[in-house]
């Protein structure tokens, strides 16, 4: 799941920022909205991120 460069980038940014807006992720990772949505859906299903009201995303805490 996280082996993909894009998903690792999402998790890195979300972890560092604690909360991040969809538009910021899209710009920083140079993705289309649809592509980013798909990656976020995979990470959300896995419990790695969650959407917290509109376009705001937060990383879930995990002990790795």
C-alpha positions as CSV (number, residue, x, y, z in Angstrom):
1,X,0.0,0.0,0.0
2,X,2.6,2.6,1.0
3,X,5.3,1.4,-1.4
4,X,3.9,3.8,-4.0
5,X,5.8,7.1,-4.2
6,X,2.6,9.2,-4.2
7,X,1.2,7.5,-1.1
8,X,4.4,7.8,0.8
9,X,4.4,11.5,-0.1
10,X,0.8,11.9,1.2
11,X,1.7,10.2,4.5
12,X,4.9,12.2,4.9
13,X,3.2,15.5,4.3
14,X,0.2,14.6,6.5
15,X,2.3,13.4,9.3
16,X,4.5,16.5,9.4
17,X,1.7,18.9,9.1
18,X,-0.8,17.0,11.2
19,X,-3.6,18.5,9.1
20,X,-3.3,19.3,5.4
21,X,-5.7,20.6,2.8
22,X,-6.5,18.6,-0.4
23,X,-5.4,21.4,-2.6
24,X,-2.0,21.7,-0.9
25,X,-1.4,18.0,-1.4
26,X,-2.5,18.2,-5.0
27,X,-0.1,21.0,-5.7
28,X,2.9,19.6,-3.8
29,X,2.6,16.2,-5.3
30,X,1.7,17.5,-8.8
31,X,-1.4,15.3,-9.1
32,X,-4.8,15.7,-10.7
33,X,-7.7,15.9,-8.2
34,X,-9.0,12.5,-9.4
35,X,-5.7,10.8,-9.0
36,X,-5.1,12.2,-5.5
37,X,-8.7,11.2,-4.5
38,X,-8.0,7.6,-5.5
39,X,-4.8,7.5,-3.5
40,X,-6.5,9.0,-0.5
41,X,-9.3,6.5,-0.7
42,X,-6.8,3.6,-0.5
43,X,-5.0,5.2,2.5
44,X,-8.3,6.0,4.2
45,X,-9.6,2.4,3.7
46,X,-6.3,1.2,5.3
47,X,-6.8,3.5,8.2
48,X,-3.7,5.6,7.5
49,X,-5.4,8.9,6.9
50,X,-8.8,10.3,7.5
51,X,-10.8,13.2,6.1
52,X,-11.8,15.7,8.8
53,X,-14.3,18.0,7.3
54,X,-14.3,19.0,3.7
55,X,-10.8,19.1,2.1
56,X,-8.8,18.6,5.3
57,X,-6.9,15.4,5.8
58,X,-5.0,14.1,8.8
59,X,-2.6,11.3,9.3
60,X,-3.6,8.5,11.8
61,X,-1.1,7.7,14.5
62,X,0.6,4.3,14.0
63,X,3.5,2.8,15.9
64,X,5.9,1.6,13.2
